[in-house]
């Protein structure tokens, strides 16, 4: 495939390659051009395709916290982020999936507005603004979850955009979506619910499924998070048996991937997981990269001229110096993610030079 943002059938081809090849792509949350560029750099370095995604809060920050209208900022920021990736992705020589992250019931208007902008973008360019949107109604009644997802999915399908839904609840909280106070049984999706989703949504278009198997956003003390990847296996097998599908028919998503045990990550890859979300770990990597630089050059962040030596400190406090340290730290953390998910060296992109 050509490098750049993929969508529609190319997106499904990319997913199929992941599942058949036993690997997954990191889905990295971004908040500005610095984090977008770091993700693109890391993917290019590792010759891996990648998923870039933005939450409502990340989109608002991308637009600028100075905007008073937070809803408008969430929309404008998401559009700006997507346009930046569309402009830059092909130059990094890899395939990129553009995705919005968790949108619960109160954020449906955000998704509807992005669908409307996506339709206009599609009419002009022949491709959607986003590859996929996530609609997370897992906290609602399952019938409402699926019917509302189906309604939005029909709009997305018109412009070759996929949808990601969630069944069962991912623990923790991310950008105002979710809670730490969740009944334990809701952290584990029932295979019968996944089957119900397939029977309603599959005739409409393409969807991916975040089926919860104990996932929790954030990083916790070892032993506090009880992952049960076998739930994914059971869900796949029920659908295979009921409808006679090929192996691992669901396109599954691993939420709350930061800090997860590597053996359970590897196990989930065998059950049809093609996407693993990562946010907390890259946030920490960026913060540590910047923090280490500031601590090592603390004089430059207190004085423009070193009071002891009289040397100007401009080159040290120049934002390009310390922001770059954060970017480099994100790249290093994603080197680890590409290795864990076994996607390094497996890009489907073919560059102009044939490589």
One Martini backbone bead per residue (centre of mass of N, CA, C, O) as a GRO file, in nm:
protein
  355
    1UNK     BB    1   0.101   0.033   0.012
    2UNK     BB    2   0.062   0.347   0.054
    3UNK     BB    3   0.169   0.587   0.219
    4UNK     BB    4  -0.035   0.669   0.494
    5UNK     BB    5  -0.362   0.704   0.519
    6UNK     BB    6  -0.595   0.464   0.609
    7UNK     BB    7  -0.890   0.296   0.462
    8UNK     BB    8  -1.118   0.077   0.456
    9UNK     BB    9  -0.993  -0.180   0.288
   10UNK     BB   10  -0.703  -0.119   0.381
   11UNK     BB   11  -0.761  -0.151   0.680
   12UNK     BB   12  -0.852  -0.450   0.662
   13UNK     BB   13  -0.584  -0.550   0.547
   14UNK     BB   14  -0.414  -0.468   0.790
   15UNK     BB   15  -0.561  -0.641   0.998
   16UNK     BB   16  -0.516  -0.915   0.861
   17UNK     BB   17  -0.208  -0.906   0.880
   18UNK     BB   18  -0.192  -0.904   1.184
   19UNK     BB   19  -0.346  -1.169   1.247
   20UNK     BB   20  -0.178  -1.361   1.059
   21UNK     BB   21   0.109  -1.249   1.192
   22UNK     BB   22   0.087  -1.205   1.512
   23UNK     BB   23   0.015  -0.888   1.536
   24UNK     BB   24   0.034  -0.545   1.654
   25UNK     BB   25  -0.080  -0.210   1.706
   26UNK     BB   26  -0.007   0.084   1.823
   27UNK     BB   27  -0.219   0.312   2.012
   28UNK     BB   28  -0.153   0.657   2.018
   29UNK     BB   29  -0.178   0.919   2.217
   30UNK     BB   30  -0.242   1.267   2.147
   31UNK     BB   31  -0.170   1.652   2.193
   32UNK     BB   32   0.042   1.714   1.955
   33UNK     BB   33   0.287   1.753   1.726
   34UNK     BB   34   0.506   1.624   1.900
   35UNK     BB   35   0.362   1.344   1.936
   36UNK     BB   36   0.307   1.278   1.646
   37UNK     BB   37   0.605   1.289   1.545
   38UNK     BB   38   0.709   1.066   1.734
   39UNK     BB   39   0.535   0.839   1.621
   40UNK     BB   40   0.631   0.856   1.328
   41UNK     BB   41   0.929   0.812   1.390
   42UNK     BB   42   0.903   0.533   1.527
   43UNK     BB   43   0.767   0.384   1.292
   44UNK     BB   44   0.987   0.435   1.082
   45UNK     BB   45   1.224   0.311   1.241
   46UNK     BB   46   1.048   0.021   1.270
   47UNK     BB   47   0.880  -0.052   1.024
   48UNK     BB   48   0.580   0.044   1.120
   49UNK     BB   49   0.273   0.050   1.171
   50UNK     BB   50   0.007   0.285   1.291
   51UNK     BB   51  -0.179   0.435   1.566
   52UNK     BB   52  -0.357   0.743   1.578
   53UNK     BB   53  -0.489   0.911   1.870
   54UNK     BB   54  -0.784   1.093   2.007
   55UNK     BB   55  -0.915   1.265   2.251
   56UNK     BB   56  -1.106   1.509   2.369
   57UNK     BB   57  -0.877   1.638   2.542
   58UNK     BB   58  -0.656   1.626   2.328
   59UNK     BB   59  -0.805   1.804   2.123
   60UNK     BB   60  -0.829   2.057   2.298
   61UNK     BB   61  -0.524   2.095   2.332
   62UNK     BB   62  -0.456   2.117   2.031
   63UNK     BB   63  -0.619   2.392   1.999
   64UNK     BB   64  -0.622   2.528   2.282
   65UNK     BB   65  -0.682   2.643   2.608
   66UNK     BB   66  -0.783   2.941   2.519
   67UNK     BB   67  -1.043   2.829   2.443
   68UNK     BB   68  -1.367   2.866   2.556
   69UNK     BB   69  -1.491   2.654   2.363
   70UNK     BB   70  -1.472   2.322   2.421
   71UNK     BB   71  -1.626   2.192   2.189
   72UNK     BB   72  -1.486   2.338   1.958
   73UNK     BB   73  -1.203   2.243   2.039
   74UNK     BB   74  -1.252   1.938   2.001
   75UNK     BB   75  -1.308   1.963   1.700
   76UNK     BB   76  -1.068   2.133   1.594
   77UNK     BB   77  -0.843   1.951   1.708
   78UNK     BB   78  -0.920   1.692   1.551
   79UNK     BB   79  -0.888   1.817   1.271
   80UNK     BB   80  -0.596   1.918   1.294
   81UNK     BB   81  -0.463   1.650   1.353
   82UNK     BB   82  -0.552   1.503   1.096
   83UNK     BB   83  -0.423   1.699   0.892
   84UNK     BB   84  -0.134   1.655   0.983
   85UNK     BB   85  -0.121   1.353   0.918
   86UNK     BB   86  -0.196   1.369   0.620
   87UNK     BB   87   0.055   1.544   0.548
   88UNK     BB   88   0.299   1.350   0.691
   89UNK     BB   89   0.288   1.034   0.673
   90UNK     BB   90   0.411   0.969   0.387
   91UNK     BB   91   0.705   1.082   0.469
   92UNK     BB   92   0.751   0.820   0.671
   93UNK     BB   93   0.671   0.539   0.516
   94UNK     BB   94   0.381   0.472   0.647
   95UNK     BB   95   0.103   0.336   0.795
   96UNK     BB   96  -0.201   0.512   0.901
   97UNK     BB   97  -0.420   0.526   1.173
   98UNK     BB   98  -0.715   0.709   1.235
   99UNK     BB   99  -0.830   0.792   1.575
  100UNK     BB  100  -1.082   0.789   1.810
  101UNK     BB  101  -1.145   0.802   2.134
  102UNK     BB  102  -1.333   0.786   2.382
  103UNK     BB  103  -1.703   0.799   2.346
  104UNK     BB  104  -1.955   0.879   2.517
  105UNK     BB  105  -2.269   0.989   2.548
  106UNK     BB  106  -2.181   1.299   2.586
  107UNK     BB  107  -1.988   1.263   2.300
  108UNK     BB  108  -2.166   1.228   2.047
  109UNK     BB  109  -2.159   1.518   1.925
  110UNK     BB  110  -1.860   1.499   1.849
  111UNK     BB  111  -1.889   1.269   1.645
  112UNK     BB  112  -2.101   1.402   1.463
  113UNK     BB  113  -1.920   1.641   1.381
  114UNK     BB  114  -1.691   1.464   1.257
  115UNK     BB  115  -1.866   1.333   1.045
  116UNK     BB  116  -1.940   1.590   0.893
  117UNK     BB  117  -1.646   1.665   0.824
  118UNK     BB  118  -1.581   1.394   0.686
  119UNK     BB  119  -1.777   1.425   0.450
  120UNK     BB  120  -1.647   1.675   0.328
  121UNK     BB  121  -1.365   1.553   0.292
  122UNK     BB  122  -1.458   1.320   0.107
  123UNK     BB  123  -1.572   1.495  -0.127
  124UNK     BB  124  -1.286   1.628  -0.190
  125UNK     BB  125  -1.068   1.362  -0.155
  126UNK     BB  126  -1.185   1.048  -0.116
  127UNK     BB  127  -1.144   1.069   0.202
  128UNK     BB  128  -1.135   1.037   0.524
  129UNK     BB  129  -1.045   1.185   0.813
  130UNK     BB  130  -1.114   0.907   0.948
  131UNK     BB  131  -1.086   0.571   0.994
  132UNK     BB  132  -1.189   0.586   1.308
  133UNK     BB  133  -1.446   0.549   1.561
  134UNK     BB  134  -1.518   0.577   1.904
  135UNK     BB  135  -1.792   0.409   2.077
  136UNK     BB  136  -1.854   0.439   2.434
  137UNK     BB  137  -2.137   0.242   2.573
  138UNK     BB  138  -2.068   0.044   2.821
  139UNK     BB  139  -2.244   0.194   3.058
  140UNK     BB  140  -2.478   0.098   2.905
  141UNK     BB  141  -2.713  -0.049   2.770
  142UNK     BB  142  -2.677  -0.282   2.528
  143UNK     BB  143  -2.903  -0.191   2.337
  144UNK     BB  144  -2.817   0.101   2.318
  145UNK     BB  145  -2.531   0.060   2.231
  146UNK     BB  146  -2.596  -0.088   1.958
  147UNK     BB  147  -2.803   0.107   1.827
  148UNK     BB  148  -2.624   0.363   1.832
  149UNK     BB  149  -2.389   0.239   1.678
  150UNK     BB  150  -2.552   0.175   1.422
  151UNK     BB  151  -2.631   0.463   1.351
  152UNK     BB  152  -2.338   0.573   1.320
  153UNK     BB  153  -2.229   0.356   1.124
  154UNK     BB  154  -2.397   0.439   0.877
  155UNK     BB  155  -2.253   0.712   0.840
  156UNK     BB  156  -1.961   0.604   0.816
  157UNK     BB  157  -1.995   0.402   0.573
  158UNK     BB  158  -2.031   0.626   0.350
  159UNK     BB  159  -1.694   0.698   0.412
  160UNK     BB  160  -1.514   0.449   0.499
  161UNK     BB  161  -1.578   0.421   0.811
  162UNK     BB  162  -1.507   0.305   1.114
  163UNK     BB  163  -1.585   0.120   1.416
  164UNK     BB  164  -1.559   0.138   1.775
  165UNK     BB  165  -1.643  -0.082   2.034
  166UNK     BB  166  -1.780  -0.149   2.370
  167UNK     BB  167  -1.762  -0.437   2.587
  168UNK     BB  168  -1.760  -0.365   2.860
  169UNK     BB  169  -1.537  -0.235   3.114
  170UNK     BB  170  -1.292  -0.010   3.148
  171UNK     BB  171  -1.099   0.070   3.376
  172UNK     BB  172  -1.097   0.363   3.492
  173UNK     BB  173  -0.968   0.687   3.368
  174UNK     BB  174  -1.025   0.899   3.059
  175UNK     BB  175  -1.101   1.204   2.993
  176UNK     BB  176  -1.391   1.159   3.157
  177UNK     BB  177  -1.386   0.842   3.104
  178UNK     BB  178  -1.501   0.679   3.358
  179UNK     BB  179  -1.416   0.453   3.646
  180UNK     BB  180  -1.322   0.306   3.960
  181UNK     BB  181  -1.641   0.239   4.003
  182UNK     BB  182  -1.664  -0.104   3.931
  183UNK     BB  183  -1.800  -0.378   3.862
  184UNK     BB  184  -1.635  -0.666   3.817
  185UNK     BB  185  -1.820  -0.803   3.593
  186UNK     BB  186  -1.780  -0.556   3.381
  187UNK     BB  187  -1.468  -0.637   3.310
  188UNK     BB  188  -1.628  -0.889   3.167
  189UNK     BB  189  -1.703  -1.014   2.876
  190UNK     BB  190  -1.959  -1.160   2.698
  191UNK     BB  191  -1.986  -1.365   2.428
  192UNK     BB  192  -2.291  -1.307   2.371
  193UNK     BB  193  -2.254  -1.001   2.323
  194UNK     BB  194  -2.067  -1.023   2.080
  195UNK     BB  195  -2.267  -1.173   1.899
  196UNK     BB  196  -2.483  -0.950   1.896
  197UNK     BB  197  -2.305  -0.742   1.757
  198UNK     BB  198  -2.245  -0.891   1.496
  199UNK     BB  199  -2.545  -0.931   1.395
  200UNK     BB  200  -2.590  -0.615   1.370
  201UNK     BB  201  -2.311  -0.483   1.239
  202UNK     BB  202  -2.188  -0.648   1.000
  203UNK     BB  203  -2.404  -0.562   0.772
  204UNK     BB  204  -2.309  -0.253   0.764
  205UNK     BB  205  -1.990  -0.299   0.844
  206UNK     BB  206  -1.703  -0.196   0.999
  207UNK     BB  207  -1.575  -0.346   1.307
  208UNK     BB  208  -1.450  -0.301   1.628
  209UNK     BB  209  -1.346  -0.470   1.947
  210UNK     BB  210  -1.379  -0.387   2.293
  211UNK     BB  211  -1.305  -0.647   2.498
  212UNK     BB  212  -1.333  -0.715   2.823
  213UNK     BB  213  -1.047  -0.862   3.046
  214UNK     BB  214  -0.962  -0.645   3.292
  215UNK     BB  215  -0.915  -0.372   3.203
  216UNK     BB  216  -0.693  -0.080   3.274
  217UNK     BB  217  -0.632   0.230   3.319
  218UNK     BB  218  -0.315   0.255   3.351
  219UNK     BB  219  -0.096   0.216   3.639
  220UNK     BB  220  -0.033  -0.065   3.852
  221UNK     BB  221   0.010  -0.270   4.085
  222UNK     BB  222   0.111  -0.567   4.093
  223UNK     BB  223  -0.202  -0.764   4.091
  224UNK     BB  224  -0.450  -0.555   4.050
  225UNK     BB  225  -0.464  -0.678   3.759
  226UNK     BB  226  -0.708  -0.908   3.603
  227UNK     BB  227  -0.634  -1.086   3.341
  228UNK     BB  228  -0.854  -1.259   3.074
  229UNK     BB  229  -0.787  -1.367   2.761
  230UNK     BB  230  -0.990  -1.613   2.729
  231UNK     BB  231  -1.237  -1.442   2.653
  232UNK     BB  232  -1.155  -1.399   2.361
  233UNK     BB  233  -1.152  -1.692   2.277
  234UNK     BB  234  -1.452  -1.754   2.345
  235UNK     BB  235  -1.574  -1.545   2.150
  236UNK     BB  236  -1.459  -1.655   1.889
  237UNK     BB  237  -1.572  -1.950   1.911
  238UNK     BB  238  -1.873  -1.881   1.911
  239UNK     BB  239  -1.881  -1.753   1.628
  240UNK     BB  240  -1.765  -1.986   1.467
  241UNK     BB  241  -1.992  -2.189   1.550
  242UNK     BB  242  -2.252  -2.020   1.470
  243UNK     BB  243  -2.131  -1.903   1.159
  244UNK     BB  244  -1.877  -2.033   1.021
  245UNK     BB  245  -1.616  -1.894   1.050
  246UNK     BB  246  -1.330  -1.789   1.067
  247UNK     BB  247  -1.065  -1.737   1.238
  248UNK     BB  248  -1.090  -1.476   1.427
  249UNK     BB  249  -1.328  -1.256   1.339
  250UNK     BB  250  -1.259  -1.057   1.536
  251UNK     BB  251  -1.160  -0.717   1.585
  252UNK     BB  252  -0.936  -0.660   1.836
  253UNK     BB  253  -0.905  -0.467   2.146
  254UNK     BB  254  -0.651  -0.328   2.369
  255UNK     BB  255  -0.711  -0.196   2.664
  256UNK     BB  256  -0.496  -0.090   2.891
  257UNK     BB  257  -0.173  -0.148   2.809
  258UNK     BB  258  -0.035  -0.014   3.022
  259UNK     BB  259   0.163  -0.229   3.219
  260UNK     BB  260   0.143  -0.495   3.091
  261UNK     BB  261   0.185  -0.815   3.060
  262UNK     BB  262   0.368  -0.966   2.815
  263UNK     BB  263   0.232  -1.249   2.810
  264UNK     BB  264  -0.063  -1.133   2.772
  265UNK     BB  265  -0.012  -0.990   2.514
  266UNK     BB  266   0.073  -1.239   2.349
  267UNK     BB  267  -0.187  -1.402   2.391
  268UNK     BB  268  -0.386  -1.196   2.256
  269UNK     BB  269  -0.271  -1.223   1.963
  270UNK     BB  270  -0.402  -1.519   1.926
  271UNK     BB  271  -0.718  -1.375   1.948
  272UNK     BB  272  -0.727  -1.101   1.745
  273UNK     BB  273  -0.531  -0.879   1.821
  274UNK     BB  274  -0.445  -0.547   1.655
  275UNK     BB  275  -0.486  -0.345   1.913
  276UNK     BB  276  -0.293  -0.120   2.137
  277UNK     BB  277  -0.321   0.086   2.391
  278UNK     BB  278  -0.119   0.397   2.444
  279UNK     BB  279  -0.042   0.649   2.713
  280UNK     BB  280   0.086   0.651   2.994
  281UNK     BB  281   0.377   0.569   2.903
  282UNK     BB  282   0.423   0.818   2.711
  283UNK     BB  283   0.381   1.035   2.915
  284UNK     BB  284   0.613   0.953   3.103
  285UNK     BB  285   0.839   0.962   2.900
  286UNK     BB  286   0.819   1.262   2.838
  287UNK     BB  287   0.850   1.368   3.127
  288UNK     BB  288   1.129   1.238   3.182
  289UNK     BB  289   1.286   1.364   2.950
  290UNK     BB  290   1.241   1.654   3.046
  291UNK     BB  291   1.322   1.631   3.344
  292UNK     BB  292   1.616   1.543   3.306
  293UNK     BB  293   1.700   1.799   3.155
  294UNK     BB  294   1.627   2.009   3.370
  295UNK     BB  295   1.805   1.894   3.599
  296UNK     BB  296   2.077   1.918   3.424
  297UNK     BB  297   1.966   2.246   3.351
  298UNK     BB  298   1.862   2.442   3.586
  299UNK     BB  299   1.984   2.722   3.527
  300UNK     BB  300   1.826   2.771   3.250
  301UNK     BB  301   1.538   2.777   3.434
  302UNK     BB  302   1.639   3.061   3.598
  303UNK     BB  303   1.856   3.172   3.377
  304UNK     BB  304   1.980   3.336   3.102
  305UNK     BB  305   2.237   3.382   3.284
  306UNK     BB  306   2.501   3.253   3.426
  307UNK     BB  307   2.607   3.367   3.735
  308UNK     BB  308   2.889   3.216   3.737
  309UNK     BB  309   2.990   3.235   3.412
  310UNK     BB  310   2.812   3.422   3.195
  311UNK     BB  311   2.647   3.225   3.028
  312UNK     BB  312   2.440   3.171   2.793
  313UNK     BB  313   2.109   2.974   2.789
  314UNK     BB  314   1.935   2.951   2.528
  315UNK     BB  315   1.998   2.659   2.412
  316UNK     BB  316   1.864   2.521   2.670
  317UNK     BB  317   1.565   2.679   2.678
  318UNK     BB  318   1.488   2.598   2.420
  319UNK     BB  319   1.215   2.421   2.328
  320UNK     BB  320   1.365   2.237   2.119
  321UNK     BB  321   1.536   2.092   2.333
  322UNK     BB  322   1.319   1.973   2.549
  323UNK     BB  323   1.107   1.855   2.359
  324UNK     BB  324   1.298   1.656   2.219
  325UNK     BB  325   1.344   1.479   2.469
  326UNK     BB  326   1.052   1.382   2.475
  327UNK     BB  327   1.042   1.255   2.196
  328UNK     BB  328   1.273   1.051   2.237
  329UNK     BB  329   1.125   0.899   2.468
  330UNK     BB  330   0.888   0.802   2.301
  331UNK     BB  331   1.047   0.643   2.095
  332UNK     BB  332   1.173   0.445   2.301
  333UNK     BB  333   0.901   0.329   2.403
  334UNK     BB  334   0.805   0.233   2.114
  335UNK     BB  335   1.019   0.029   2.063
  336UNK     BB  336   0.899  -0.162   2.274
  337UNK     BB  337   0.613  -0.191   2.156
  338UNK     BB  338   0.687  -0.310   1.878
  339UNK     BB  339   0.820  -0.560   2.003
  340UNK     BB  340   0.583  -0.671   2.176
  341UNK     BB  341   0.382  -0.669   1.905
  342UNK     BB  342   0.550  -0.761   1.642
  343UNK     BB  343   0.572  -0.505   1.409
  344UNK     BB  344   0.849  -0.493   1.335
  345UNK     BB  345   0.909  -0.482   0.985
  346UNK     BB  346   0.567  -0.487   0.884
  347UNK     BB  347   0.509  -0.301   0.675
  348UNK     BB  348   0.284  -0.222   0.390
  349UNK     BB  349   0.462  -0.013   0.281
  350UNK     BB  350   0.542   0.142  -0.038
  351UNK     BB  351   0.781   0.304  -0.174
  352UNK     BB  352   0.921   0.465  -0.440
  353UNK     BB  353   1.190   0.272  -0.400
  354UNK     BB  354   1.049  -0.022  -0.304
  355UNK     BB  355   1.073  -0.030   0.039
   0.00000   0.00000   0.00000
